[in-house]
Amino acid sequence: MQNLILKTYIEDSYFPISVTTMTLENNLNCSRISLHSHDFSEIILIAEGGITHHCGSEIHSLKKGDFLLIHPGMKHAYSQMQKDTLIYNILYNSSVPLPMILLTKSPFLHLLYPGSGKGAAFAGILGNIRKRDLDKITFFLRTIRSELKTRRPGYQTIIISLFTAAVILLAYYCKAQNSPSQKWTLNTVIRMMNDHLGDSAFSIESLAKHSGMSMSALQRKFKQILGMRPSEYLQRLRVNRAISLLRETSLTNDSIAFQCGFYNYSHMWKVFRKHLRCSPSAVRNG
């Protein structure tokens, strides 16, 4: 697993911030980015297209306008990057807070600088930005990149101002659902899913019953916080488990299908084609 370092992306320690972009082209036409972590904090903003984000047991299908926050030490990866995908990665040092940001009362702005090295436990989609404000933010980010490149006199002040303007706009769209209590509730459900991955008879109805929620409430929570239905999330967990077993063990395809809750190998093959656009054998062969 790779560990990325902030000083790789910046040349000036006056205000440690950088903006990079991710596209299919600059990722060598590979739709996957392997598991990694970093010593800096990162705001991930989807400007165009879509991509799948993996962080621990959480899987999120990100679309245009979505944004999320990653703090140091959080291991994450990407897959299924679309051809038109454009992602802005705002890299910054969360141990150097800006007073003008901390003066505000927005929960999102305090997530940026959690203090005491605790970090934000939530790695899901924090919100989705309207096109008008998305255009403003991407303009700010392009200007930051330009100023970092030309380094005109006073560029540090310009960068701080643009960074502040961008995150305040993002704060307007931070969903109230992403509170610790909401996340804790969903974590309990996801843990239950992981405990029953090998049970092909395990249903979303039984999941709702054991979690103390109605089916409609469960569906709504998943859609609000993770952007997908619980059945889709469960299927992706099974795919992830199967990928690990294919790469790390010599178990037969039939055995892996059984252990991951698929009805048989044919069922696993169809799900892999749907989510990964390749067969389980192709995953095993790298």
Secondary structure, DSSP 4 states (H G I P E B T S, - for coil): -EEE-GGGT-S-SSS-EEEEEE-TTTTTT-S-EEEEEESSEEEEEEEESEEEEEETTEEEEEETTEEEEE-TT--EEEE---TT-EEEEEEE-TTS--HHHHTS--HHHHHHS--TT---S--S--EE--HHHHHHHHHHHHHHHHHHHH--TTHHHHHHHHHHHHHHHHHHT--TT-SHHHHHHHHHHHHHHHHTTT-TT--HHHHHHHHT--HHHHHHHHHHHTSS-HHHHHHHHHHHHHHHHHHH----HHHHHHHTT-SSHHHHHHHHHHHTSS-HHHHHT-
